[in-house]
Amino acid sequence: MPALPRPSNGPGSRYTARAATTRSRPASAGRRTDIVALTGRLTVRDLWLIRMLHEHRVLTATHIAHLAFTGLRSAQRRLRTLHQLGVVDSFRPLHQTGSAPEHYTLGPAGAALLAAHAGLDVAVTGWRPTSTGRIAYSPSLGHDLGVNDFLVRLTARTHTAPSAGVQVWLSEQSCARRWGDIIRPDAYAHWCEGDRVLPFFLEYDTGSQTLARVEAKLAGYAAFTTTTGTRPALLLLTRTQSRDLALRRRLANTAHELNLHIATSSLDFTTDTPWARWWTPLAPGAHRSTLTELAGVWPDLTEATGLEVTDADTVLTLPVPPLPPSPASGP
């Protein structure tokens, strides 16, 4: 089956984005933000977006439009307003060719609102005046965008196929908070279609780690199953088909010995339709399957433990709904 064309930039490319420009605000926006007055100007969708940016660190205008708006232009208009209010920050990465969409992070007013809702100091949110710069120039920016792009596409599927979509999506930091003593996946999610649910951990492989290092992670996932008594699938998403084949050759025996349910694919195939028949279970003679079909291939899958809400949870630690409240209100 022919591979899809590789994008010249973004999550599916070989280029790691670096910040080039940061959008400036009016001089008045630099003053101390009155979050009490600001609250009256925000919608439930805006408040959802604040939590999403805290959870997932960086989302592009395209990501946000796919999740929460009817089109890119309406998303851009609202995001410009939120930027002027200091609710979000933004930067535009430098690409080798073409231009990148605006990338959004949590802004000072957004962090203050989030902290107020949690009854905590802003410092507890982890936000700093340098946060956007650190994200923009981070060596892991391409990796983080790749993870988020994959989950955004899965989540937005519900707009065209109402019976399908993502009902749970935890970021790398949320996974580390829950299970960091055993595993540190790049994300955890529940893909649902009809009555089938595929709970899975995601490892987004950029090729920067050796095959041996990736193989060593499997012991942690086996320990997770043994320790918790729960069994999510493990999806390994690589950037190229050649890397995918190399991983399959290296991991096949180990996955069988540890009794892990693993499927692999690459961005050569899944760039636009990651839910489709691009996933191959790591087993002899396996054929490509859809995510929904994987749930049927592995009927003993269960959701990961540690998702239950406790009295210790705050707005900062509760899972964020992958989609905004419906109907989306406001401008």
N, C-alpha and C positions, 0 to 999 in steps of 0.2 A: 504494500500500500504506500503510495507516495506521501512524503512528508509535506506538511504545510510550510509555506515560505517563512524563513526566519525574519522577524522584525529587525529593522536597522537600529532601533533603540528601544529602551524600556526593559521590562522584566525578561523578555525572551531573547534579548540580544547578548552579545559577548561584552558589551561596554558597561562599565560601572559608572553610574551617573555621579557628577560632582556639581555642587551648587555654583551657579553663575550670577544670578541676580536675586535680590530679595525685594519684594514690593514694599514701597514706603507708604506711610500713613499720613493723614493730615496732622498738622502740628498739635491740634487739640486732642488727638487720640493719644498723645504721649502723656497727658495728665493722669492723675490718679483716677481710676475707674470707679464710679459709683455703681456698684453691682445691684443696689436696691432699685435705682432708676432703670438700670439695664434690663432687669428681669421683666419689666412690662413690655419690652421690645422683642423679647425672644419667644419663639414657639416651642412646642414640645419636640418638634423635629430638630430645632437648634440644640436643645438640651441633650437630645439623643446623640447628636453629632459631637458635642463636647465629650461625652463619655466614650464614644468610638475612637476619637483622636487620642484620648488618654490611654485607652486599651491597646490600640494598634499603632500608635506613634506617628504614622504618616500615611495619608491617603491622597490620591490625586483628585483633581476636579472630575475626571472621568469616573473614577471609582465612586465618588459621592453621588454623581448624577445617576449612575447605574442603580445604586441602592435606594436613593431617597427622592429623586426628582423625575419628572416626565421627560426631561431633555437636558442637554448640556448647557444651553443658554440660560435656562431658568436657574440651574444650579450655580452657574457663574455669577449671575446677578445677586443671588442671596449670599454667596460666599464673599463677594466684594463688600457687601454691607457688613457682614460679620467680621471681616478683616478690619474695616474702618473702626468698628467698635472695640477692637482688640480681643475679640472672642477667639479668633484663629490667627495664626501666623502663616506665612507662605513663602515659598522660594521656587525658582524655576531652574532645574538642573541644566547643565551644559552637555549637549550631545555632539557626537562627531558629525552627524548629519541631521538636518531638520531641526524642529523645535520640540521641546517637552511640554506637557501640560503643567499647569500650576500645581505644586505639591503643598498640601496643607498639614499643619501641625497645631497643637494646642497653643493658644495665645494667652497673654497675661490675664485678661478678663475671664477667659474660659476657665483657666486654672483657679482663679479666685471664686468663681461660681461653683465649680466642682467641690472645692474645699468647704465652701459654706454649706452646701447640701449635705456633706458628710460630717459637718460639725468639727472640722479639723483645720489646722493651719495649712497655708498654701505649701509650705515646705514638704509636708507629708505626701503631696501629690507627685513629688519628684520634679516639678517644673522649676526651671531656672531661666533667667533672661538669656542664657546662652543655649538653651535647649534646641531651638530650631537650627542654629548653626552647627551644633554637634550632630544632629540628624542629617543635615544637608551634606556634610563632608565626611560622614561615617563610611568606613570601608564596607560596612554591611548594608548600605542603602540599597544596592541592587538586589541583595538577598531578601531584605525586608519587603521591598516592593513586589518581588516575585511571589512571596508567600501571600501577601494581601491581594494581589491581582488574581491569583488562583481562587481564593476564598470568596472574593467579591463576585467573580463570574458565576461560581456555584450558587451563591446567595441570590443573585439577581435573576437566576433562571426562573424563579417563581413568577416573575412578571409576565413571562410568555408561556409557562407551564405551571399553572396554579397548584397542581398536586405535587410539585417537586421543589426542592430548595434546601437551604441550610437552616436548621432550627437552633443549633448551638454552635458558637465559634469562640474559642478561647485563644488568646495570643500566646506567644512564647513566654512572656513575663507571667501571665496567669498560670500557664502550665508549670512553670518553675516554682511558683508559689505553692501549688498543690502537690506536685510530684517530683520536685527538683532533687530530692535525696535519692531517687531511683532513675528517673529519665528526664531529659530536657528536649522534648520535641519542639518543632517550629510552630506547631498549632495543634489544636484538637477541635474536632467538629462532628456534627451529626448530619449526614446527607440523608434526606428523606424523600421518597417518591411513593405515593400511594400508601400501602400499609408496610412497606419495607423501610428499614432504617439501617444505615451503615455508619456506625460510630468508628471514627478513625483518628489516629495520630498522623501528622504530616511531617516528613523529613524532606525539605527542599534542598536538593543537592546542586551546588553551583560548580562542582568539580575542584574546589579548593582544598578538599581533604583527600587524603590517600584512601584507597580502597580498604586497606587494613583498618583505618580509623572508622570508616563507616561500618565495617563488619563488627568492630568491637562494640558498637552501640546496641547491637541485637541482644547481647547478654542482658542489658538493662531492661529491654522490653519483655524478655522472658521472665526476668525477676519481678517485673511489675505484675504480670499475669499470675505468677505464683503467690506473690505477697498479698495482692488485693482480691484475688479470686474473680477478676473481671477481665474481659478479652476484647478490646477494640482491635480493629485492623490497623495495619501500618502501611501507609502509602508513601512510596519513594518517587518523587518527581525530580527528574534531572533536566538539564538544559538541552542536551543533545541525545540523539539515538545511540551514538557510539558509546557515550558514558553509561547509558541505560544498559546496553548489552554487556559492558564490562562489569557493572555492578551485579547483574544477574548471574554471570559466570562465577563471580567471587562469593556471592551470598547464598546461592542455592542450597548447598549442603548444610551450611550453618542454620539457615531458616528451617530446614527439614528436621535437623537434630533438636532444635529448640521448640519445635511445634508452633511456629509463628505464622500468622496469616498476613502475608505481605503481597502487595501488587505494585508494579512499577510502570512508569510511563515517562515520556519526555516532552518538552515544550515543542519539539519538532511536530508533534501530533496535537497536543492538548491546548494550544495557544488560544483558540476561540471557543471550543466546546469541551471543557474538561470533564463533563459528566458523561460524554459519549463513549463509544466502544474503543477506547485507547488503552485500557488498563489490562495488564497481563499478570495473573497470579504467579508467584514465584514457586512453580511446581512443574515437573516434567510433563510435556505435552499440553500445557495450558494454552488456552486461546484468549484473544483480547475480549474484554467484557466491559460493559458499562458499570458505573458505580452501583447502580441498582442491582444489576446482575451479580455483582460481588457479594451483596448482602444475601443472595440466594445460594451462592457457592459456599459460603461460610455461615451456616445456620446457627452455629454456637457463639456468634459474636454477642457481646454484651457491652453496655455503656460503662465508661470508666467510673470508678468510685471517686468520691471527693467533689462531686458537683452539687451536693446538697447545701442549701443555705443554712448558715448557723448564726447564732446571736453575735458572733464576733465579726460578721461581715458588715461592711459599710458600702456606700455608693462607689468607693474606690475598688472594692474587691468583688462585688456582685457581677455575675456574667452580664454582658451587654447584649440585648436583643440584636441579631444581625440586621434587622430591618427596623425603620422608625415606626412609632405608633401609627396605627391606621384608623381613620384617614389622616394623611399628613395635612396639618393645618398651617396657616400662615402664608406669607408671601412667597 
